[in-house]
Every structure is written in structure tokens, then in C-alpha cells.
Amino acid sequence: MAGSRFAESYDPTGAHLDDPYPFYAEARRSEPVFHSPRLDAWVVTRFDDVDAVLKDPEGFSSAHSLRPVRELYPATFAELANGYPPKPDHITSDGEAHRRLRAPYIKRLTPGAVKPMELAIRERADALVDSFIADGRTDLVERYASPLPVATAADLFGIGSGDVAAAKSGSESLFLLGSADLSEAEEAHAAREFVALQHVVAGYVRQRRAAPEDDLVSDVVAALAPGEEALTFDQEAEVVGTISSTIGAGHITTRDTVGNAVRTLLRHPEQWELLRQRPELIPNAVEEVLRFEPPVPTLFRRATRPATLGGVDIPEGGDVLVVFASANRDEDRYPDADRFDVTRTPSRHFGFGAGVHTCVGAPLARVQSRVALQVLVERLPGMRLHPDHPIRLQASINVRGPLALELHW
């Protein structure tokens, strides 16, 4: 398919990784829906067009929402064969299957259910700061933004402390497979880490089948495979798959929201100073970060019938990449869209998607992000980005956040 020179230049994990926003602004002006040969997908950049896709889950399927940006290496498939076969989860399913797979998570992740967790999250955040505050410097991703939501997810699912490291590395590896341009060795390692997580989760699934507890693993097992008999292999594969992916989605989005928040605030020191003076703006600041630097910049959808977006015809079976990161800076939707402003009146954005696939864990992610910023404002008000450490972002199409964030105070 012939494409414009503009469309052929699109490189979301390379040239357009660090600062894609000028490219997206040009796309919204001149070619808001274009076909990317690199991705073999139509890239959708304007708010209204992204909204139209997400509001039509029957016309745009989520079954391939995390499809690889390129074919995986043969060695990767060999490693994955040691685990469970892929099954749809609540991210990669449609219709009744999506509702069934999503249902077990809703009860524990409503704003009301999340509220009582806030004190424990605050205590954990304070303890993490206690562990490095005397050092005068830290990598905030490694020591704070990542371990905070990982530990919260482990508590929620009922994962023991001895398995938290496997839950972290395995779920992060899952979200790299296919979304990042890894070397053959890196990709095989990620596959091994993910398979290790599958087997850890499978152990909990069998335990909770035999003796349910008050945790999300028990809830998911009971909802997706009601009864008391031993699970079939297919049932176990489905339960293990949805729990493994949800653990990752739960902590990775929060890690990146906190990382993006600190990176953006410290690059706009007047905004950081404003939060120090007016901490009541922190909930606003979280929403502005989700708009300005969303932790999930893009997702795929697949057209189930011919469609027209932005005047461009999409064939049945065509893949569509909805670019939340671009839609969130659409000038027709947000005044002065490229300005980061923690006093901006919050309005609807795609920081956690939209429609029936809105992130089920968004209430918990918001609470954790807010508490994380509150603790930093109170306890490390003088923190600064380390000038000798350039900030590298994850080279992924589906997640966006700093790999490390070296701070000093």
C-alpha cells in the first residue's frame, strides 16, 4: 500500500520515542489518519476519531489490542512453549467474554473498595522513602515508583513476599514481548521470565481452588471456574493468563504514571513549586500527567467491518492504532494543549483508555499516584533531576515511562 513520506517516517519505538508530540501535532493537522507501513496499521491521532473507535467496540475489536509490532523470534516461541498457551483476557476480548473476564476485578477495584487501602499505601510509600532519604540521591523508579505498586498488587492478589520479585519481572517481561524491539537474547529472556511468572501464579491458583482466601486470585478462580473440582488445563490456562496480565497492567501503569509525573514536574520547576505550596492540587496534577504523558500511549484495534475515520476508509480486518498520547494533546479539545499545567481543570482524557475497556484498575492507580506525589512533596521537596544522567524511556509502543530517574536533594 502506497503511503505518504510522512506516514512512512513513523517510528514510535525509535525516532519518535523520546518526543513524539511534534510529529503527532503535524499528523493531526495534515494527515490525522494515516497508514503506517512499519506497523501495517492505520494510525489515528485526533481526539474525536480515537473516541469514535473506543465507543464502537463491536466495530473495532480488542482481540488484537496488544498484537506484536513485529514477528517474535523462533527462540521466543520455544521458551513460551514451556508455559501456558495464550488465552484472551479482559484486555484482549470482546462482548460477553470481555464482561465475564473483567467482572472478578470490578468488585475490589471500585473507588469505594480502594479507599480503605489508602492508609497502607501511604505507610508503604513512607517506608520506601525512609530506605533512601539519607543517601541524598536515588533512582526513583527502582526504589519508589516501581516497588510501591508492585507491593500493592501483591497484597491485592494474595501473592506472598517471596514471590513478589517473580511477579514484578515476569509481568514486566510480558508487556515487553512484542511491544518493544528487543534483541533475540533479550526477547528469549523476557519469555523465560514470563513463563516463570505463569508457573508461580498457577501454584496460587491451585492453592486457592483447594482453600479460597480473601484475595483476588480466589475471586478470579471462583468467578471464571465455579465449582470445587480440580481445574481443567484450559481453565487453568485462562485463569493464569488473566491474573498474570492484570498483575502487570496493575503495577506498570502506576509505575509509569509516577515516573512520568516526577519527570514532568521537575522539568517544569514552577509547577513542582506550585504543588509544594498548594498540595491540594495534587489530584489535579495526577490528571494532568495522565493527559500530558499517558502511561499507555497507544493500543491496537481491529476493524470488524469497513469503516471511515477522519475521511479515511479502513477495510474490514484492518488494524487501527489509537494514539492516546496524541489525542490527549488535541488542540481542538484542550486549550494550549502542549502546556503542562497542574491548575488545569480536569476534563476527560485517555490516560486510562475509554469506553467498555477503560482500565479496570484506574481507581487504584489514581490513589497510588496521588499518595506517591503527596509523600514526595512532603518529604523530598528539594529533589532535583540529576544533570549527569539522561532520562531514557522504555522503547515500547504500549507503555511509556522512564527506565530510571536519577534524583538528588
Sequence and secondary structure as in RCSB ss.txt:
>XXXX:A:sequence
MAGSRFAESYDPTGAHLDDPYPFYAEARRSEPVFHSPRLDAWVVTRFDDVDAVLKDPEGFSSAHSLRPVRELYPA
TFAELANGYPPKPDHITSDGEAHRRLRAPYIKRLTPGAVKPMELAIRERADALVDSFIADGRTDLVERYASPLPV
ATAADLFGIGSGDVAAAKSGSESLFLLGSADLSEAEEAHAAREFVALQHVVAGYVRQRRAAPEDDLVSDVVAALA
PGEEALTFDQEAEVVGTISSTIGAGHITTRDTVGNAVRTLLRHPEQWELLRQRPELIPNAVEEVLRFEPPVPTLF
RRATRPATLGGVDIPEGGDVLVVFASANRDEDRYPDADRFDVTRTPSRHFGFGAGVHTCVGAPLARVQSRVALQV
LVERLPGMRLHPDHPIRLQASINVRGPLALELHW
>XXXX:A:secstr
    HHHHT  TTTTTSS  HHHHHHHHHH SEEEETTTTEEEE SHHHHHHHHT TTTEE TTTT  SS   HH
HHHHHTTS      SSS  HHHHHHHHHHHHTTSSHHHHGGGHHHHHHHHHHHHHTTGGGSEEEHIIIIITHHHH
HHHHHHHT  GGGHHHHHHHHHHHHHTTTB   HHHHHHHHHHHHHHHHHHHHHHHHHHHS  SSHHHHHHHHHS
 SSS   HHHHHHHHHHHHHHHHHHHHHHHHHHHHHHHHHHHSHHHHHHHHH GGGHHHHHHHHHHHS SS EEE
EEESS EEETTEEE TT EEEEEHHHHTT TTTSTTTT   TTS     STT  GGGS TTHHHHHHHHHHHHHH
HHHH TT EE TTS   B  BSS   BS  EEE 
